[in-house]
Amino acid sequence: MVSAQIKGTQIDLGFYGTDGSWTSCYTGIVDVMGAGGSSEGAIATAITDNASWKLSLQMKPAKAGSRLMVRYKLGAASAVDKSDGIMLLPITVKDLNSGRKTVKILTNTSFGTATDVVSGDFGIWQDYANGNGTDNKVEAGQEVCWGSSPASPSFLSIENGA
């Protein structure tokens, strides 16, 4: 089925600490972050250096043991088709021993299993996936921040199950 972006959906990029606490690093509205949406899992706009949204380096580092996560809060009750939504989100990984920084791009699967939501709850923060991904855990000897410097072209779209 052809999906459409769920306009007005709020997005929160952050991390869960080892104690389960949430730290918000960047918030925004999906309308801007995923210009054009990603119906049927295909980005409707080109991701180029001139992309309309770029995620700059956020200076709230996640320490070892933390898990990066994308959370969303629907602007209206809706089913969520997670197989159609797309994420291309940069993170900066700092090796604490060498000081070397590397930029990686996280995608939907980076955060673990994401299942469609038949009836999404309006106005409640929800994790996009189960958090058991292999790319979202901060390993020992690392600090990780959302974004990059210079800012990288980015994309994030939450799609309905129409």
KOLZA-8360 format. One record per atom (N, C-alpha, C, O): residue number from 1; residue in three letters; atom name; x, y, z. Coordinates in nm, 3 decimals, decimal comma. Atoms other than C-alpha are relative to their C-alpha. Layout:
BEGIN
   resi   resn   name         X         Y         Z
    NUM    ALA     CA         X         Y         Z
...
% end
This chain:
BEGIN
   resi   resn   name         X         Y         Z
      1    MET      N     0,084    -0,119     0,000
      1    MET     CA     0,000     0,000     0,000
      1    MET      C     0,088     0,125     0,000
      1    MET      O     0,198     0,125     0,055
      2    VAL      N    -0,074    -0,125     0,005
      2    VAL     CA     0,114     0,352    -0,066
      2    VAL      C    -0,017     0,074     0,132
      2    VAL      O    -0,129     0,105     0,173
      3    SER      N     0,005    -0,072    -0,127
      3    SER     CA     0,202     0,525     0,258
      3    SER      C     0,027     0,148    -0,024
      3    SER      O     0,067     0,189    -0,133
      4    ALA      N    -0,030    -0,143     0,004
      4    ALA     CA     0,236     0,894     0,334
      4    ALA      C     0,061     0,039     0,133
      4    ALA      O     0,036    -0,025     0,236
      5    GLN      N    -0,063    -0,047    -0,122
      5    GLN     CA     0,441     1,083     0,586
      5    GLN      C    -0,106     0,047     0,100
      5    GLN      O    -0,204     0,111     0,061
      6    ILE      N     0,094    -0,043    -0,104
      6    ILE     CA     0,261     1,141     0,917
      6    ILE      C     0,041     0,140     0,045
      6    ILE      O     0,125     0,156     0,133
      7    LYS      N    -0,034    -0,141    -0,027
      7    LYS     CA     0,276     1,521     0,927
      7    LYS      C    -0,022     0,034     0,148
      7    LYS      O    -0,112    -0,018     0,212
      8    GLY      N     0,011    -0,047    -0,137
      8    GLY     CA     0,326     1,689     1,263
      8    GLY      C     0,060    -0,095     0,103
      8    GLY      O     0,055    -0,067     0,223
      9    THR      N    -0,063     0,094    -0,093
      9    THR     CA     0,506     1,389     1,413
      9    THR      C     0,128     0,062     0,055
      9    THR      O     0,212     0,111    -0,021
     10    GLN      N    -0,121    -0,051    -0,064
     10    GLN     CA     0,770     1,498     1,664
     10    GLN      C     0,102    -0,113     0,008
     10    GLN      O     0,067    -0,229     0,028
     11    ILE      N    -0,109     0,095    -0,006
     11    ILE     CA     1,108     1,326     1,662
     11    ILE      C     0,096     0,043     0,110
     11    ILE      O     0,122     0,162     0,127
     12    ASP      N    -0,097    -0,026    -0,105
     12    ASP     CA     1,354     1,298     1,950
     12    ASP      C     0,115    -0,098    -0,019
     12    ASP      O     0,097    -0,219    -0,006
     13    LEU      N    -0,121     0,082     0,012
     13    LEU     CA     1,708     1,170     1,890
     13    LEU      C     0,074     0,011     0,132
     13    LEU      O     0,104     0,121     0,178
     14    GLY      N    -0,068    -0,003    -0,129
     14    GLY     CA     1,879     1,071     2,211
     14    GLY      C     0,056    -0,136     0,034
     14    GLY      O     0,083    -0,217    -0,054
     15    PHE      N    -0,052     0,129    -0,043
     15    PHE     CA     2,004     0,783     2,418
     15    PHE      C    -0,050    -0,036     0,139
     15    PHE      O    -0,079     0,050     0,223
     16    TYR      N     0,030     0,055    -0,131
     16    TYR     CA     1,915     0,561     2,708
     16    TYR      C     0,132    -0,030     0,068
     16    TYR      O     0,217    -0,100     0,013
     17    GLY      N    -0,120     0,028    -0,078
     17    GLY     CA     2,185     0,556     2,975
     17    GLY      C    -0,005    -0,140     0,059
     17    GLY      O    -0,107    -0,209     0,047
     18    THR      N    -0,005     0,133    -0,059
     18    THR     CA     2,292     0,242     3,155
     18    THR      C    -0,102    -0,018     0,111
     18    THR      O    -0,140    -0,131     0,144
     19    ASP      N     0,102     0,006    -0,106
     19    ASP     CA     2,043     0,329     3,431
     19    ASP      C    -0,142     0,011    -0,055
     19    ASP      O    -0,239     0,014     0,021
     20    GLY      N     0,132    -0,009     0,063
     20    GLY     CA     1,755     0,354     3,179
     20    GLY      C    -0,051     0,142    -0,018
     20    GLY      O    -0,159     0,162    -0,073
     21    SER      N     0,042    -0,140     0,015
     21    SER     CA     1,739     0,735     3,191
     21    SER      C     0,010     0,042    -0,146
     21    SER      O     0,094    -0,009    -0,221
     22    TRP      N     0,001    -0,051     0,137
     22    TRP     CA     1,663     0,923     2,868
     22    TRP      C     0,068     0,135    -0,006
     22    TRP      O     0,039     0,222     0,075
     23    THR      N    -0,061    -0,129     0,027
     23    THR     CA     1,883     1,206     2,739
     23    THR      C    -0,035     0,040    -0,143
     23    THR      O     0,000    -0,030    -0,238
     24    SER      N     0,038    -0,052     0,131
     24    SER     CA     1,740     1,409     2,452
     24    SER      C     0,115     0,082    -0,056
     24    SER      O     0,172     0,166     0,013
     25    CYS      N    -0,110    -0,071     0,064
     25    CYS     CA     1,998     1,537     2,205
     25    CYS      C    -0,047     0,093    -0,113
     25    CYS      O     0,015     0,196    -0,138
     26    TYR      N     0,052    -0,081     0,110
     26    TYR     CA     1,791     1,674     1,916
     26    TYR      C    -0,148    -0,031    -0,018
     26    TYR      O    -0,187    -0,147    -0,022
     27    THR      N     0,142     0,019     0,028
     27    THR     CA     1,419     1,727     1,860
     27    THR      C    -0,037     0,079    -0,124
     27    THR      O     0,024     0,181    -0,156
     28    GLY      N     0,046    -0,066     0,121
     28    GLY     CA     1,236     1,824     1,545
     28    GLY      C    -0,133    -0,056    -0,045
     28    GLY      O    -0,192    -0,141     0,022
     29    ILE      N     0,127     0,042     0,059
     29    ILE     CA     0,929     1,774     1,328
     29    ILE      C     0,030    -0,074    -0,130
     29    ILE      O     0,110    -0,028    -0,211
     30    VAL      N    -0,027     0,086     0,114
     30    VAL     CA     0,923     1,499     1,066
     30    VAL      C    -0,022     0,070    -0,135
     30    VAL      O     0,042     0,034    -0,233
     31    ASP      N     0,027    -0,070     0,125
     31    ASP     CA     0,785     1,737     0,800
     31    ASP      C     0,128     0,062    -0,059
     31    ASP      O     0,146     0,064    -0,181
     32    VAL      N    -0,125    -0,063     0,043
     32    VAL     CA     1,125     1,910     0,785
     32    VAL      C     0,110    -0,105    -0,018
     32    VAL      O     0,190    -0,096    -0,111
     33    MET      N    -0,108     0,098    -0,004
     33    MET     CA     1,346     1,609     0,861
     33    MET      C    -0,007    -0,103    -0,112
     33    MET      O     0,093    -0,165    -0,148
     34    GLY      N     0,016     0,096     0,109
     34    GLY     CA     1,203     1,392     0,584
     34    GLY      C    -0,077     0,062    -0,113
     34    GLY      O    -0,182     0,011    -0,153
     35    ALA      N     0,071    -0,076     0,105
     35    ALA     CA     1,106     1,638     0,314
     35    ALA      C    -0,044    -0,093    -0,112
     35    ALA      O     0,037    -0,161    -0,173
     36    GLY      N     0,055     0,083     0,108
     36    GLY     CA     0,878     1,462     0,067
     36    GLY      C    -0,042    -0,138     0,045
     36    GLY      O    -0,118    -0,205    -0,026
     37    GLY      N     0,037     0,131    -0,050
     37    GLY     CA     0,847     1,148     0,279
     37    GLY      C     0,071    -0,113    -0,070
     37    GLY      O     0,164    -0,092    -0,147
     38    SER      N    -0,066     0,119     0,056
     38    SER     CA     0,939     0,793     0,183
     38    SER      C    -0,103    -0,110    -0,027
     38    SER      O    -0,090    -0,222     0,024
     39    SER      N     0,105     0,095     0,034
     39    SER     CA     0,633     0,621     0,044
     39    SER      C     0,059    -0,128    -0,058
     39    SER      O     0,149    -0,125    -0,142
     40    GLU      N    -0,046     0,132     0,045
     40    GLU     CA     0,686     0,249    -0,014
     40    GLU      C     0,150    -0,022     0,023
     40    GLU      O     0,213    -0,099    -0,049
     41    GLY      N    -0,140     0,019    -0,034
     41    GLY     CA     1,032     0,276     0,144
     41    GLY      C     0,099     0,063    -0,094
     41    GLY      O     0,217     0,029    -0,092
     42    ALA      N    -0,089    -0,070     0,094
     42    ALA     CA     1,175     0,502    -0,128
     42    ALA      C    -0,003     0,149     0,031
     42    ALA      O    -0,110     0,210     0,033
     43    ILE      N    -0,007    -0,142    -0,032
     43    ILE     CA     1,294     0,851    -0,042
     43    ILE      C    -0,047     0,082    -0,119
     43    ILE      O    -0,001     0,062    -0,231
     44    ALA      N     0,061    -0,078     0,107
     44    ALA     CA     1,093     1,105    -0,242
     44    ALA      C     0,087     0,117    -0,045
     44    ALA      O     0,062     0,175    -0,151
     45    THR      N    -0,088    -0,111     0,037
     45    THR     CA     1,369     1,369    -0,244
     45    THR      C     0,144    -0,050    -0,003
     45    THR      O     0,178    -0,148     0,063
     46    ALA      N    -0,141     0,040     0,010
     46    ALA     CA     1,738     1,346    -0,331
     46    ALA      C     0,075     0,040     0,126
     46    ALA      O     0,061     0,152     0,175
     47    ILE      N    -0,087    -0,030    -0,114
     47    ILE     CA     1,980     1,324    -0,038
     47    ILE      C     0,135     0,043    -0,058
     47    ILE      O     0,215    -0,041    -0,100
     48    THR      N    -0,122    -0,056     0,057
     48    THR     CA     2,260     1,551    -0,153
     48    THR      C     0,060     0,098     0,099
     48    THR      O     0,003     0,122     0,206
     49    ASP      N    -0,059    -0,102    -0,085
     49    ASP     CA     2,493     1,808    -0,004
     49    ASP      C    -0,091     0,121     0,014
     49    ASP      O    -0,075     0,200     0,107
     50    ASN      N     0,094    -0,112    -0,007
     50    ASN     CA     2,214     2,056    -0,073
     50    ASN      C    -0,133    -0,040     0,063
     50    ASN      O    -0,231     0,032     0,052
     51    ALA      N     0,123     0,046    -0,065
     51    ALA     CA     1,956     1,854     0,122
     51    ALA      C    -0,052     0,107     0,095
     51    ALA      O     0,026     0,185     0,150
     52    SER      N     0,061    -0,106    -0,082
     52    SER     CA     1,713     2,069     0,316
     52    SER      C     0,029    -0,016     0,148
     52    SER      O     0,016     0,081     0,223
     53    TRP      N    -0,025     0,019    -0,143
     53    TRP     CA     1,805     1,916     0,652
     53    TRP      C     0,133    -0,070     0,020
     53    TRP      O     0,162    -0,171    -0,043
     54    LYS      N    -0,128     0,059    -0,035
     54    LYS     CA     2,147     1,842     0,795
     54    LYS      C     0,011    -0,004     0,151
     54    LYS      O    -0,020     0,095     0,219
     55    LEU      N    -0,014     0,015    -0,145
     55    LEU     CA     2,215     1,710     1,143
     55    LEU      C     0,142     0,037     0,041
     55    LEU      O     0,238    -0,036     0,013
     56    SER      N    -0,130    -0,044    -0,047
     56    SER     CA     2,500     1,906     1,297
     56    SER      C     0,035    -0,073     0,130
     56    SER      O    -0,051    -0,133     0,194
     57    LEU      N    -0,049     0,070    -0,118
     57    LEU     CA     2,710     1,769     1,583
     57    LEU      C    -0,071     0,051     0,125
     57    LEU      O    -0,071     0,171     0,152
     58    GLN      N     0,068    -0,031    -0,126
     58    GLN     CA     2,512     1,760     1,909
     58    GLN      C     0,096    -0,035     0,114
     58    GLN      O     0,143    -0,148     0,122
     59    MET      N    -0,105     0,019    -0,101
     59    MET     CA     2,740     1,800     2,210
     59    MET      C    -0,050    -0,060     0,131
     59    MET      O    -0,022    -0,008     0,239
     60    LYS      N     0,042     0,077    -0,117
     60    LYS     CA     2,574     1,554     2,447
     60    LYS      C     0,047    -0,143    -0,025
     60    LYS      O    -0,026    -0,222    -0,085
     61    PRO      N    -0,053     0,132     0,032
     61    PRO     CA     2,794     1,245     2,435
     61    PRO      C    -0,065    -0,113     0,079
     61    PRO      O    -0,091    -0,099     0,199
     62    ALA      N     0,047     0,123    -0,063
     62    ALA     CA     2,657     0,899     2,509
     62    ALA      C     0,123    -0,080     0,041
     62    ALA      O     0,214    -0,100    -0,040
     63    LYS      N    -0,113     0,076    -0,054
     63    LYS     CA     2,895     0,699     2,726
     63    LYS      C    -0,018    -0,150    -0,026
     63    LYS      O    -0,125    -0,195    -0,067
     64    ALA      N     0,002     0,145     0,019
     64    ALA     CA     2,981     0,328     2,706
     64    ALA      C    -0,119    -0,062     0,072
     64    ALA      O    -0,150    -0,027     0,186
     65    GLY      N     0,116     0,068    -0,055
     65    GLY     CA     2,680     0,105     2,765
     65    GLY      C    -0,132     0,064    -0,037
     65    GLY      O    -0,237     0,001    -0,026
     66    SER      N     0,123    -0,070     0,042
     66    SER     CA     2,429     0,365     2,642
     66    SER      C    -0,049    -0,057    -0,132
     66    SER      O     0,026    -0,119    -0,207
     67    ARG      N     0,058     0,042     0,128
     67    ARG     CA     2,193     0,289     2,354
     67    ARG      C    -0,066     0,120    -0,067
     67    ARG      O    -0,155     0,183    -0,010
     68    LEU      N     0,061    -0,106     0,078
     68    LEU     CA     2,112     0,547     2,088
     68    LEU      C    -0,139    -0,045    -0,042
     68    LEU      O    -0,162    -0,164    -0,066
     69    MET      N     0,135     0,037     0,039
     69    MET     CA     1,744     0,560     1,997
     69    MET      C    -0,068     0,119    -0,067
     69    MET      O    -0,040     0,235    -0,037
     70    VAL      N     0,090    -0,097     0,061
     70    VAL     CA     1,496     0,744     1,777
     70    VAL      C    -0,136    -0,023     0,064
     70    VAL      O    -0,188    -0,134     0,064
     71    ARG      N     0,136     0,007    -0,054
     71    ARG     CA     1,167     0,822     1,951
     71    ARG      C    -0,088     0,092    -0,083
     71    ARG      O    -0,040     0,187    -0,144
     72    TYR      N     0,094    -0,084     0,073
     72    TYR     CA     0,855     0,969     1,794
     72    TYR      C    -0,128     0,015     0,079
     72    TYR      O    -0,165    -0,071     0,159
     73    LYS      N     0,130    -0,027    -0,059
     73    LYS     CA     0,529     1,122     1,907
     73    LYS      C    -0,091     0,048    -0,111
     73    LYS      O    -0,068     0,154    -0,170
     74    LEU      N     0,090    -0,032     0,111
     74    LEU     CA     0,244     1,122     1,657
     74    LEU      C    -0,080     0,126     0,027
     74    LEU      O    -0,123     0,151     0,139
     75    GLY      N     0,082    -0,120    -0,008
     75    GLY     CA     0,064     1,448     1,586
     75    GLY      C    -0,149    -0,030    -0,011
     75    GLY      O    -0,233     0,054     0,020
     76    ALA      N     0,138     0,047     0,011
     76    ALA     CA    -0,255     1,248     1,521
     76    ALA      C     0,004    -0,151     0,008
     76    ALA      O     0,103    -0,213    -0,031
     77    ALA      N     0,005     0,146    -0,009
     77    ALA     CA    -0,363     0,890     1,587
     77    ALA      C     0,015    -0,058    -0,141
     77    ALA      O    -0,051    -0,014    -0,234
     78    SER      N    -0,024     0,057     0,132
     78    SER     CA    -0,237     0,677     1,300
     78    SER      C     0,069    -0,135     0,014
     78    SER      O     0,141    -0,160     0,111
     79    ALA      N    -0,082     0,120     0,011
     79    ALA     CA    -0,107     0,337     1,205
     79    ALA      C     0,137     0,045    -0,049
     79    ALA      O     0,148     0,146    -0,118
     80    VAL      N    -0,135    -0,036     0,041
     80    VAL     CA     0,270     0,344     1,151
     80    VAL      C     0,059    -0,118    -0,077
     80    VAL      O     0,071    -0,229    -0,025
     81    ASP      N    -0,059     0,101     0,088
     81    ASP     CA     0,425     0,152     0,860
     81    ASP      C     0,151     0,016     0,007
     81    ASP      O     0,210     0,091    -0,071
     82    LYS      N    -0,143    -0,019    -0,022
     82    LYS     CA     0,782     0,116     0,982
     82    LYS      C     0,085    -0,055    -0,114
     82    LYS      O     0,201    -0,017    -0,127
     83    SER      N    -0,076     0,050     0,114
     83    SER     CA     0,888    -0,077     0,672
     83    SER      C     0,011     0,105    -0,110
     83    SER      O     0,098     0,095    -0,197
     84    ASP      N    -0,008    -0,108     0,099
     84    ASP     CA     0,820     0,237     0,464
     84    ASP      C     0,081     0,119     0,049
     84    ASP      O     0,134     0,195    -0,032
     85    GLY      N    -0,077    -0,112    -0,053
     85    GLY     CA     0,988     0,486     0,696
     85    GLY      C     0,149    -0,021    -0,024
     85    GLY      O     0,197    -0,134    -0,025
     86    ILE      N    -0,143     0,008     0,027
     86    ILE     CA     1,351     0,566     0,626
     86    ILE      C     0,075     0,098     0,091
     86    ILE      O     0,030     0,209     0,117
     87    MET      N    -0,089    -0,085    -0,079
     87    MET     CA     1,632     0,703     0,842
     87    MET      C     0,140    -0,009    -0,057
     87    MET      O     0,189    -0,118    -0,086
     88    LEU      N    -0,142    -0,011     0,033
     88    LEU     CA     1,977     0,818     0,735
     88    LEU      C     0,054     0,107     0,094
     88    LEU      O     0,049     0,226     0,062
     89    LEU      N    -0,036    -0,093    -0,107
     89    LEU     CA     2,118     0,975     1,051
     89    LEU      C     0,146    -0,016     0,040
     89    LEU      O     0,189    -0,125     0,077
     90    PRO      N    -0,141     0,009    -0,034
     90    PRO     CA     2,483     1,060     1,117
     90    PRO      C     0,024     0,000     0,151
     90    PRO      O    -0,047     0,066     0,227
     91    ILE      N    -0,051    -0,007    -0,137
     91    ILE     CA     2,660     0,992     1,446
     91    ILE      C     0,150     0,017    -0,009
     91    ILE      O     0,212    -0,022    -0,108
     92    THR      N    -0,145    -0,013    -0,007
     92    THR     CA     3,014     1,080     1,546
     92    THR      C     0,049    -0,087     0,115
     92    THR      O     0,010    -0,068     0,230
     93    VAL      N    -0,055     0,093    -0,098
     93    VAL     CA     3,204     0,805     1,727
     93    VAL      C     0,142     0,044     0,033
     93    VAL      O     0,226     0,056    -0,055
     94    LYS      N    -0,134    -0,040    -0,044
     94    LYS     CA     3,505     0,913     1,933
     94    LYS      C     0,065    -0,116     0,075
     94    LYS      O     0,009    -0,168     0,172
     95    ASP      N    -0,079     0,101    -0,069
     95    ASP     CA     3,767     0,655     2,030
     95    ASP      C     0,073     0,073     0,113
     95    ASP      O     0,155     0,161     0,087
     96    LEU      N    -0,056    -0,072    -0,114
     96    LEU     CA     3,868     0,764     2,382
     96    LEU      C     0,150    -0,025     0,018
     96    LEU      O     0,218     0,054     0,085
     97    ASN      N    -0,144     0,027    -0,010
     97    ASN     CA     4,214     0,605     2,353
     97    ASN      C     0,081     0,084    -0,097
     97    ASN      O     0,183     0,142    -0,058
     98    SER      N    -0,075    -0,071     0,103
     98    SER     CA     4,326     0,768     2,028
     98    SER      C    -0,051     0,143    -0,023
     98    SER      O     0,021     0,227    -0,077
     99    GLY      N     0,061    -0,130     0,026
     99    GLY     CA     4,091     1,068     2,019
     99    GLY      C    -0,056     0,010    -0,141
     99    GLY      O    -0,115     0,113    -0,177
    100    ARG      N     0,047     0,001     0,139
    100    ARG     CA     4,004     0,973     1,659
    100    ARG      C    -0,152    -0,001    -0,005
    100    ARG      O    -0,218    -0,073     0,070
    101    LYS      N     0,145    -0,006     0,019
    101    LYS     CA     3,653     1,060     1,544
    101    LYS      C    -0,037    -0,055    -0,137
    101    LYS      O     0,030    -0,028    -0,237
    102    THR      N     0,050     0,060     0,123
    102    THR     CA     3,459     0,868     1,281
    102    THR      C    -0,148     0,027    -0,011
    102    THR      O    -0,221     0,016     0,087
    103    VAL      N     0,142    -0,021     0,023
    103    VAL     CA     3,123     0,953     1,127
    103    VAL      C    -0,059    -0,126    -0,061
    103    VAL      O    -0,005    -0,181    -0,157
    104    LYS      N     0,074     0,114     0,051
    104    LYS     CA     2,879     0,667     1,072
    104    LYS      C    -0,142     0,045    -0,029
    104    LYS      O    -0,191     0,141     0,030
    105    ILE      N     0,140    -0,029     0,031
    105    ILE     CA     2,531     0,672     0,921
    105    ILE      C    -0,086    -0,115     0,052
    105    ILE      O    -0,065    -0,231     0,015
    106    LEU      N     0,092     0,100    -0,052
    106    LEU     CA     2,259     0,490     1,111
    106    LEU      C    -0,126    -0,004    -0,087
    106    LEU      O    -0,171     0,099    -0,138
    107    THR      N     0,122     0,021     0,077
    107    THR     CA     1,956     0,345     0,932
    107    THR      C    -0,104    -0,064     0,091
    107    THR      O    -0,077    -0,090     0,208
    108    ASN      N     0,108     0,064    -0,079
    108    ASN     CA     1,627     0,191     1,049
    108    ASN      C     0,049    -0,122     0,076
    108    ASN      O     0,024    -0,135     0,195
    109    THR      N    -0,040     0,127    -0,061
    109    THR     CA     1,786    -0,146     1,117
    109    THR      C     0,108     0,016     0,107
    109    THR      O     0,133    -0,077     0,184
    110    SER      N    -0,102    -0,024    -0,101
    110    SER     CA     2,059     0,009     1,332
    110    SER      C    -0,055    -0,008     0,142
    110    SER      O     0,020    -0,033     0,236
    111    PHE      N     0,061    -0,010    -0,131
    111    PHE     CA     1,813     0,033     1,620
    111    PHE      C    -0,069    -0,129     0,046
    111    PHE      O    -0,130    -0,132     0,154
    112    GLY      N     0,064     0,126    -0,036
    112    GLY     CA     1,689    -0,326     1,623
    112    GLY      C    -0,126    -0,022    -0,079
    112    GLY      O    -0,149     0,043    -0,181
    113    THR      N     0,122     0,038     0,070
    113    THR     CA     1,359    -0,478     1,520
    113    THR      C    -0,106     0,108     0,015
    113    THR      O    -0,135     0,154     0,125
    114    ALA      N     0,108    -0,098     0,002
    114    ALA     CA     1,087    -0,232     1,421
    114    ALA      C    -0,122    -0,063    -0,066
    114    ALA      O    -0,117    -0,097    -0,184
    115    THR      N     0,121     0,060     0,056
    115    THR     CA     0,738    -0,371     1,373
    115    THR      C    -0,106     0,108    -0,023
    115    THR      O    -0,112     0,206     0,050
    116    ASP      N     0,108    -0,095     0,031
    116    ASP     CA     0,444    -0,189     1,218
    116    ASP      C    -0,092     0,014     0,120
    116    ASP      O    -0,108    -0,079     0,199
    117    VAL      N     0,093    -0,028    -0,109
    117    VAL     CA     0,198    -0,030     1,459
    117    VAL      C    -0,139     0,014    -0,062
    117    VAL      O    -0,161     0,104    -0,143
    118    VAL      N     0,134    -0,001     0,059
    118    VAL     CA    -0,166    -0,101     1,375
    118    VAL      C    -0,077     0,124     0,043
    118    VAL      O    -0,149     0,183    -0,038
    119    SER      N     0,070    -0,118    -0,050
    119    SER     CA    -0,299     0,180     1,593
    119    SER      C     0,095     0,078     0,088
    119    SER      O     0,110     0,049     0,207
    120    GLY      N    -0,098    -0,078    -0,073
    120    GLY     CA    -0,040     0,435     1,694
    120    GLY      C    -0,064     0,093     0,101
    120    GLY      O    -0,167     0,155     0,074
    121    ASP      N     0,053    -0,087    -0,105
    121    ASP     CA    -0,096     0,624     2,017
    121    ASP      C     0,038     0,144    -0,026
    121    ASP      O     0,155     0,177    -0,050
    122    PHE      N    -0,018    -0,143     0,022
    122    PHE     CA    -0,139     0,997     1,973
    122    PHE      C     0,058     0,065     0,127
    122    PHE      O     0,009     0,041     0,237
    123    GLY      N    -0,053    -0,081    -0,109
    123    GLY     CA     0,075     1,224     2,191
    123    GLY      C     0,085    -0,073     0,101
    123    GLY      O     0,111    -0,018     0,208
    124    ILE      N    -0,083     0,076    -0,093
    124    ILE     CA     0,289     0,953     2,357
    124    ILE      C     0,133    -0,032    -0,067
    124    ILE      O     0,135    -0,080    -0,180
    125    TRP      N    -0,132     0,033     0,056
    125    TRP     CA     0,665     0,915     2,303
    125    TRP      C     0,014    -0,151    -0,011
    125    TRP      O    -0,015    -0,225     0,084
    126    GLN      N    -0,018     0,142     0,025
    126    GLN     CA     0,741     0,577     2,149
    126    GLN      C     0,136    -0,024    -0,064
    126    GLN      O     0,181     0,057    -0,145
    127    ASP      N    -0,126     0,037     0,064
    127    ASP     CA     1,069     0,407     2,057
    127    ASP      C    -0,031    -0,052    -0,139
    127    ASP      O    -0,131    -0,122    -0,160
    128    TYR      N     0,023     0,045     0,137
    128    TYR     CA     1,101     0,344     1,685
    128    TYR      C     0,022    -0,151    -0,013
    128    TYR      O    -0,044    -0,216    -0,093
    129    ALA      N    -0,032     0,143     0,008
    129    ALA     CA     1,247    -0,004     1,741
    129    ALA      C     0,019    -0,054     0,141
    129    ALA      O    -0,004     0,017     0,239
    130    ASN      N    -0,013     0,061    -0,132
    130    ASN     CA     1,319    -0,244     2,024
    130    ASN      C     0,132     0,033     0,070
    130    ASN      O     0,150    -0,006     0,186
    131    GLY      N    -0,125    -0,043    -0,062
    131    GLY     CA     1,667    -0,098     2,090
    131    GLY      C     0,110    -0,104     0,001
    131    GLY      O     0,217    -0,079     0,056
    132    ASN      N    -0,099     0,107    -0,002
    132    ASN     CA     1,851    -0,426     2,035
    132    ASN      C     0,082    -0,008    -0,127
    132    ASN      O     0,126    -0,116    -0,167
    133    GLY      N    -0,082    -0,003     0,121
    133    GLY     CA     2,037    -0,317     1,723
    133    GLY      C     0,147    -0,018     0,031
    133    GLY      O     0,188    -0,010     0,147
    134    THR      N    -0,145     0,017    -0,020
    134    THR     CA     2,407    -0,376     1,671
    134    THR      C     0,074     0,132    -0,018
    134    THR      O     0,188     0,144     0,029
    135    ASP      N    -0,068    -0,126     0,028
    135    ASP     CA     2,488    -0,020     1,558
    135    ASP      C    -0,035     0,110     0,099
    135    ASP      O     0,024     0,219     0,092
    136    ASN      N     0,044    -0,109    -0,087
    136    ASN     CA     2,316     0,175     1,837
    136    ASN      C     0,056    -0,009     0,141
    136    ASN      O     0,026     0,076     0,224
    137    LYS      N    -0,057     0,016    -0,133
    137    LYS     CA     2,510     0,050     2,139
    137    LYS      C     0,139     0,064     0,005
    137    LYS      O     0,221     0,041    -0,084
    138    VAL      N    -0,130    -0,064    -0,017
    138    VAL     CA     2,804     0,258     2,263
    138    VAL      C     0,092    -0,099     0,071
    138    VAL      O     0,066    -0,142     0,183
    139    GLU      N    -0,094     0,100    -0,051
    139    GLU     CA     3,099     0,025     2,317
    139    GLU      C     0,097     0,061     0,100
    139    GLU      O     0,114     0,183     0,105
    140    ALA      N    -0,103    -0,044    -0,094
    140    ALA     CA     3,363     0,046     2,590
    140    ALA      C     0,110     0,074    -0,076
    140    ALA      O     0,147     0,033    -0,186
    141    GLY      N    -0,105    -0,077     0,063
    141    GLY     CA     3,629     0,305     2,507
    141    GLY      C    -0,049     0,100    -0,103
    141    GLY      O     0,030     0,158    -0,176
    142    GLN      N     0,059    -0,093     0,097
    142    GLN     CA     3,387     0,518     2,301
    142    GLN      C    -0,089     0,103     0,069
    142    GLN      O    -0,140     0,081     0,179
    143    GLU      N     0,107    -0,096    -0,025
    143    GLU     CA     3,174     0,828     2,327
    143    GLU      C    -0,065     0,023    -0,135
    143    GLU      O     0,003     0,029    -0,237
    144    VAL      N     0,071    -0,020     0,125
    144    VAL     CA     2,906     0,886     2,065
    144    VAL      C    -0,092     0,120     0,013
    144    VAL      O    -0,163     0,135     0,112
    145    CYS      N     0,090    -0,114     0,007
    145    CYS     CA     2,727     1,206     1,969
    145    CYS      C    -0,082    -0,011    -0,128
    145    CYS      O    -0,034    -0,058    -0,231
    146    TRP      N     0,082    -0,010     0,121
    146    TRP     CA     2,438     1,249     1,728
    146    TRP      C     0,057     0,110    -0,089
    146    TRP      O     0,107     0,211    -0,039
    147    GLY      N    -0,039    -0,102     0,096
    147    GLY     CA     2,527     1,442     1,412
    147    GLY      C     0,147    -0,007    -0,037
    147    GLY      O     0,219    -0,098     0,002
    148    SER      N    -0,137    -0,007     0,046
    148    SER     CA     2,852     1,542     1,252
    148    SER      C     0,038     0,145    -0,025
    148    SER      O    -0,047     0,233    -0,035
    149    SER      N    -0,053    -0,132     0,031
    149    SER     CA     3,075     1,841     1,187
    149    SER      C     0,107    -0,018    -0,107
    149    SER      O     0,209    -0,083    -0,081
    150    PRO      N     0,116    -0,079     0,041
    150    PRO     CA     3,046     1,958     0,918
    150    PRO      C    -0,127    -0,086    -0,005
    150    PRO      O    -0,119    -0,209    -0,015
    151    ALA      N     0,129     0,069    -0,003
    151    ALA     CA     2,676     1,869     0,924
    151    ALA      C    -0,019    -0,084    -0,126
    151    ALA      O     0,012    -0,040    -0,236
    152    SER      N     0,022     0,092     0,112
    152    SER     CA     2,583     1,573     0,703
    152    SER      C    -0,145     0,005    -0,047
    152    SER      O    -0,236     0,023     0,034
    153    PRO      N     0,137     0,013     0,048
    153    PRO     CA     2,279     1,548     0,477
    153    PRO      C    -0,068    -0,116     0,073
    153    PRO      O    -0,011    -0,224     0,087
    154    SER      N     0,069     0,095    -0,085
    154    SER     CA     2,020     1,360     0,681
    154    SER      C    -0,144    -0,016    -0,046
    154    SER      O    -0,197     0,068    -0,118
    155    PHE      N     0,139     0,026     0,038
    155    PHE     CA     1,675     1,209     0,641
    155    PHE      C    -0,065    -0,085     0,107
    155    PHE      O    -0,003    -0,178     0,159
    156    LEU      N     0,077     0,081    -0,093
    156    LEU     CA     1,407     1,074     0,873
    156    LEU      C    -0,146     0,019    -0,032
    156    LEU      O    -0,196     0,131    -0,027
    157    SER      N     0,142    -0,010     0,031
    157    SER     CA     1,048     0,995     0,777
    157    SER      C    -0,076    -0,111     0,071
    157    SER      O    -0,036    -0,227     0,067
    158    ILE      N     0,092     0,095    -0,062
    158    ILE     CA     0,772     0,825     0,975
    158    ILE      C    -0,123    -0,005    -0,090
    158    ILE      O    -0,184     0,098    -0,118
    159    GLU      N     0,105     0,017     0,099
    159    GLU     CA     0,509     0,683     0,741
    159    GLU      C    -0,123    -0,069     0,060
    159    GLU      O    -0,111    -0,150     0,152
    160    ASN      N     0,123     0,064    -0,047
    160    ASN     CA     0,147     0,583     0,795
    160    ASN      C    -0,023    -0,133    -0,071
    160    ASN      O     0,046    -0,165    -0,167
    161    GLY      N     0,030     0,131     0,056
    161    GLY     CA    -0,001     0,244     0,716
    161    GLY      C    -0,120     0,003    -0,091
    161    GLY      O    -0,199    -0,091    -0,093
    162    ALA      N     0,117    -0,015     0,088
    162    ALA     CA    -0,253     0,370     0,460
    162    ALA      C     0,000    -0,104    -0,108
    162    ALA      O    -0,090    -0,107    -0,192
% end
